[in-house]
Amino acid sequence: MRLSTRSRDPKGQTLVIVGIGMIVLVGMVGLVIDVGLQWGDNRGSQNASDASAEAGAIVLMEYMLGATHDDSDVLEAVDDAAAAGEIEVDYAEYTDWQGVALDPAVEVGTAGVIPDGAQGVRVVGTRTHETVFARVLGVNELSVHTDATAVSGPTEPCLPSSGPCALLPVTVPTTVVTCDGQNKSVATETEWEGPPDGPEYIIPLCGNNPGSVGWIDWTPPEGGTNELADQICDPNPIDLFFPDWYYVTSAGNVNAGTVQTCFEQWIGSDILIPLFEDTCRTDPGPVDECTDPAPIGGINQWYSFPQGAAIHLTGVYILGNNADVCDTGNGATSCLTGTFVDTSIEGDPGEWIPDEDAISQFFTVQLVD
């Protein structure tokens, strides 16, 4: 009797091995691709963490400049920037002006008030994305963790002859101003709108009398058109600290070609101007309250400057009759046009020492390693 045996087909074994190998290979290739995508995503996550930390530091800067912010405002700024950058905030804490965590540590959103010594914010963020190919290995998502710290504080003033540090001798009220039809300015109760959605304003120059929108003389009583033009062409203002009163007054007739020419050089640039909320005939003194109001048309006046503003200048219409541009229904024949913007200067933030009498106008925000 003949016996026979049946052997397994080696081709079947090969197919199984090849099939398993293909799955592993595809999984490995997919993992490499997904990890590569993760590395690319790291930059976006880092940018978002940077923006989130800077947003918190900007609120701290505004607080140091006198704004009535608290801990919740810092948290809101951090969270809004994180959401815009599509990251989740794992942890946010306050730091000092050198980027070192406060001791004891204070987490943003838990303090109620902004803690003493807080000049910076550290943000740890996470961005998670679903995988594309690595799912065959059971890896459904990958995460990127990024860390950023930004600090704010006073810095050395930059040269006033260059934007955005050009402090020019013109002032407007803290609220929108218009003319009364007789070339006199009238302040409204509407606040100027700033970034990000502030409109382009027509800022009428109604007359040149103190107490209205107009030109100022940093060192009265010398003044005059020539000095005004020089201060616009090559700014060299007095040192201003906000809020405070300053003895400045009208610079005289400004309908001069030299003033127009000097101002035109700043079109397209960001300039700084002081905003005023009151005028006084005599020095209000340490009480900061005027008991001798200045009449419209007076020549010796003190201005109350609570703050400054940055304007992106788009047009200068001083010389001649420019009613076609400047008249918004109130008879203005000369004006400036521009938008109120946020601006910052380069420099290293220093330690902020609170001073109830004066707040420096020069602050900066900077990312730190």
C-alpha positions in Angstrom: 0.0 0.0 0.0 1.3 3.4 -0.9 1.1 6.2 1.6 1.1 9.9 0.6 1.4 13.2 2.6 0.1 16.6 1.9 2.5 19.5 2.5 1.4 23.1 3.2 1.7 25.6 0.4 4.6 27.8 1.1 3.0 30.5 -1.0 0.2 30.9 1.6 2.7 31.4 4.4 4.5 34.0 2.4 1.3 35.9 1.8 0.5 36.0 5.5 4.0 37.2 6.3 3.9 39.8 3.6 0.4 41.0 4.7 1.6 41.4 8.3 4.7 43.1 7.1 2.7 45.5 4.9 0.5 46.5 7.8 3.6 47.2 10.0 5.3 49.0 7.2 2.3 51.2 6.4 1.9 51.8 10.1 5.5 52.8 10.5 5.4 55.1 7.4 2.2 56.6 8.7 3.6 57.2 12.1 6.6 58.9 10.5 4.3 61.1 8.4 2.1 61.9 11.4 5.1 62.7 13.6 6.3 65.0 10.8 3.0 66.7 10.8 3.3 67.1 14.6 6.7 68.7 14.3 5.2 71.1 11.7 2.3 71.8 14.1 4.8 72.6 16.9 5.5 76.0 15.3 1.9 77.0 15.2 1.4 75.9 18.8 4.5 77.8 19.9 3.2 80.9 18.2 -0.2 80.5 19.9 1.5 80.1 23.3 3.7 83.2 22.6 0.6 85.2 21.7 -1.3 84.0 24.7 1.6 85.0 27.1 2.0 88.4 25.4 -1.8 89.1 25.6 -1.6 88.6 29.4 1.5 90.7 29.6 -0.2 93.5 27.7 -3.0 93.6 30.2 -0.4 93.9 33.0 1.2 96.8 31.1 -2.1 98.5 30.9 -2.6 98.0 34.6 0.8 99.5 35.3 -0.2 102.5 33.2 -3.3 103.1 35.3 -6.1 100.9 33.9 -8.4 99.3 36.4 -7.7 95.7 35.4 -7.8 92.7 37.7 -6.9 89.0 37.6 -10.0 88.1 35.5 -8.9 90.5 32.7 -5.5 88.8 32.5 -7.2 85.4 32.3 -9.6 86.5 29.6 -6.8 87.9 27.5 -4.8 84.7 27.9 -7.8 82.5 27.0 -8.9 84.5 24.0 -5.5 84.5 22.5 -5.2 80.7 23.1 -8.5 80.1 21.5 -7.6 82.1 18.5 -4.4 80.1 18.2 -6.3 76.8 18.7 -4.5 75.6 21.8 -5.7 74.6 25.3 -4.1 76.4 28.2 -2.8 73.8 30.6 -1.4 76.3 33.0 -0.8 80.0 33.3 1.1 81.7 36.1 2.4 85.2 36.9 6.1 86.0 36.8 8.2 89.0 37.8 9.8 91.4 35.4 12.6 88.9 34.6 10.2 86.1 33.8 10.7 84.2 37.1 7.6 82.7 38.7 6.4 84.5 41.8 7.2 82.9 45.1 4.8 81.5 46.1 3.4 80.7 42.7 0.2 82.4 41.6 -1.9 80.9 38.9 -3.7 83.3 36.5 -7.4 83.3 37.3 -7.1 82.3 40.9 -5.9 85.6 42.5 -8.9 87.9 42.2 -6.5 90.9 42.0 -3.3 91.3 40.1 -0.6 90.2 42.6 2.2 92.5 43.8 5.3 92.1 41.6 3.4 90.6 38.7 4.9 91.9 35.4 4.8 88.8 33.2 2.8 85.7 32.3 4.0 82.2 31.6 1.6 80.0 29.5 1.9 76.2 29.0 -0.3 75.2 26.1 -1.3 72.0 24.2 -2.5 71.5 20.7 -3.9 68.1 19.9 -4.6 66.8 16.4 -6.0 63.5 15.1 -3.6 61.2 13.2 -4.0 60.2 9.6 -2.0 57.0 9.0 -0.9 56.0 12.4 -4.3 54.8 13.3 -3.4 51.3 12.0 -1.1 51.1 15.0 -3.8 52.3 17.4 -2.4 55.8 17.7 -5.4 58.0 17.1 -4.0 61.4 18.2 -0.8 63.2 18.9 -0.2 66.3 21.1 2.2 69.2 21.1 3.1 71.0 24.4 4.6 74.5 24.2 5.8 76.9 26.8 6.1 80.7 26.6 6.8 83.6 28.9 6.2 87.3 28.2 7.1 90.2 30.5 6.2 93.9 30.5 7.6 97.0 32.2 9.0 100.4 31.9 11.8 100.9 29.4 14.1 103.7 28.3 12.4 106.2 26.0 13.2 106.0 22.3 14.2 109.0 20.3 11.2 111.4 19.9 12.3 112.1 16.3 11.2 108.7 15.1 7.9 106.9 15.1 6.2 105.5 17.1 7.9 107.8 19.7 7.3 111.1 17.9 5.4 113.1 20.5 3.9 116.0 18.6 2.6 119.3 19.9 -1.1 118.8 19.3 -3.7 117.8 21.7 -7.3 116.7 21.5 -9.9 115.9 24.2 -10.2 112.4 25.6 -13.6 112.2 23.7 -14.6 112.7 20.1 -14.5 116.4 19.2 -16.4 118.4 16.6 -16.8 122.0 15.7 -19.8 124.3 16.5 -20.1 126.0 13.1 -18.2 129.0 14.3 -14.7 127.5 14.4 -15.0 126.6 18.0 -14.4 123.0 19.2 -17.0 121.0 21.1 -16.1 117.9 23.0 -18.8 115.1 23.0 -19.3 112.3 25.5 -18.3 109.7 22.9 -14.9 108.0 23.5 -12.5 107.6 20.6 -12.5 104.0 19.3 -9.2 102.2 19.1 -8.0 98.9 17.7 -8.8 96.5 16.4 -12.0 98.0 14.8 -11.6 101.7 15.3 -12.6 103.9 12.3 -10.6 106.4 10.5 -11.4 109.7 12.2 -11.5 113.2 10.9 -10.0 115.3 13.8 -11.0 118.9 13.2 -8.7 121.7 14.2 -11.3 124.2 15.2 -9.4 127.5 15.9 -6.2 127.7 17.8 -7.3 128.9 21.3 -6.2 127.0 24.4 -8.9 124.7 25.7 -9.9 123.5 22.3 -8.4 121.0 19.9 -5.1 122.6 18.8 -1.5 123.1 18.9 0.5 123.5 22.1 3.7 125.2 23.1 5.8 123.0 25.3 7.7 126.0 26.8 5.4 129.1 27.0 5.3 132.0 26.6 7.9 131.9 23.7 5.8 129.8 21.3 4.8 131.0 17.8 4.5 129.3 14.5 8.2 128.9 13.8 8.8 127.0 17.1 5.7 124.9 16.4 7.0 123.9 13.0 10.4 123.1 14.4 8.8 120.9 17.1 6.9 119.0 14.4 9.9 118.6 12.1 12.3 117.6 14.8 10.3 116.7 18.0 12.0 117.6 21.3 9.1 117.6 23.8 9.2 118.1 27.5 9.1 114.9 29.6 5.5 113.9 30.1 4.2 111.5 32.8 0.6 110.5 32.9 -1.7 111.5 34.6 -0.6 115.1 35.5 -1.1 118.8 34.8 1.3 120.7 32.5 1.7 124.4 31.8 1.4 124.5 28.0 -0.6 126.8 25.8 -1.6 127.7 22.3 1.2 128.2 19.7 -0.5 130.9 17.7 -1.6 130.9 14.1 -0.9 127.6 12.5 -2.2 128.2 9.0 1.4 128.2 7.8 3.1 126.3 5.0 6.0 125.4 7.3 3.6 123.6 9.8 1.9 121.8 6.9 5.2 120.7 5.4 6.6 119.5 8.7 3.5 117.5 9.6 3.3 115.9 6.2 6.5 113.9 6.9 4.6 111.9 9.4 1.8 110.7 7.0 1.8 106.9 7.1 3.5 106.8 10.5 2.3 106.2 14.1 2.6 109.4 16.2 2.0 110.1 19.8 -0.1 112.9 21.2 -1.3 113.8 24.7 -5.1 113.7 25.3 -6.5 116.3 27.7 -9.6 116.3 29.9 -9.5 119.8 31.6 -7.8 123.1 31.5 -7.0 125.5 34.3 -5.8 129.1 34.6 -3.4 128.4 37.5 -1.5 125.4 38.8 -3.9 122.9 40.4 -1.1 121.9 42.7 -0.9 118.5 44.5 -4.6 118.2 44.9 -5.0 117.9 41.1 -8.3 119.8 41.1 -8.7 123.0 39.3 -10.3 125.8 41.3 -9.6 128.5 38.7 -11.1 127.3 35.4 -9.5 128.7 32.3 -11.7 130.6 29.9 -11.9 129.8 26.3 -9.5 132.2 24.6 -7.1 132.5 27.6 -3.4 132.4 27.0 -1.9 131.0 30.2 -3.3 127.6 30.8 -2.6 124.3 32.5 -3.7 121.2 30.7 -4.7 118.0 32.5 -3.2 115.1 30.5 -4.6 111.8 31.8 -3.1 109.7 29.0 -1.5 109.7 25.7 -2.6 108.1 22.4 -1.0 106.7 19.3 -2.5 107.7 15.9 -1.7 106.2 12.6 -1.7 109.4 10.6 -3.3 109.2 7.1 -3.8 112.9 6.2 -2.8 116.4 7.1 -5.0 119.3 6.0 -3.9 122.5 7.7 -3.1 125.1 5.1 -6.0 126.7 3.2 -9.7 125.7 3.1 -10.1 122.0 3.3 -13.8 121.9 3.9 -14.3 119.2 1.2 -12.3 116.8 3.5 -12.6 118.2 7.0 -16.2 119.5 7.2 -18.4 116.8 8.6 -21.3 119.2 8.9 -19.8 121.4 11.5 -17.8 124.0 9.5 -14.3 122.6 10.0 -11.8 123.8 7.3 -8.7 122.1 8.7 -8.1 118.7 10.2 -6.0 115.6 10.7 -7.1 112.2 9.6 -6.1 108.9 11.1 -6.9 105.9 13.3 -6.1 105.3 16.9 -3.7 102.3 17.2 -1.8 100.2 19.7 1.9 100.8 19.5 4.9 99.6 21.3 8.6 100.3 21.3 11.6 98.0 21.5 13.5 97.7 24.7 14.1 95.6 27.7 11.4 95.8 30.4 12.6 97.0 33.8 11.2 96.5 37.2 8.1 98.6 37.9 7.9 100.5 41.1 4.4 101.9 41.6 4.2 105.7 41.9 0.9 107.3 42.5 2.0 110.6 41.2 3.4 109.7 37.8 3.3 106.8 35.3 5.9 106.7 32.6 4.6 106.7 29.1 7.2 104.3 27.8 6.5 100.7 28.4 7.3 97.6 26.5 6.3 93.9 26.2 8.9 91.2 25.4 9.0 87.5 25.1 11.7 85.9 27.3 13.5 82.5 26.9 
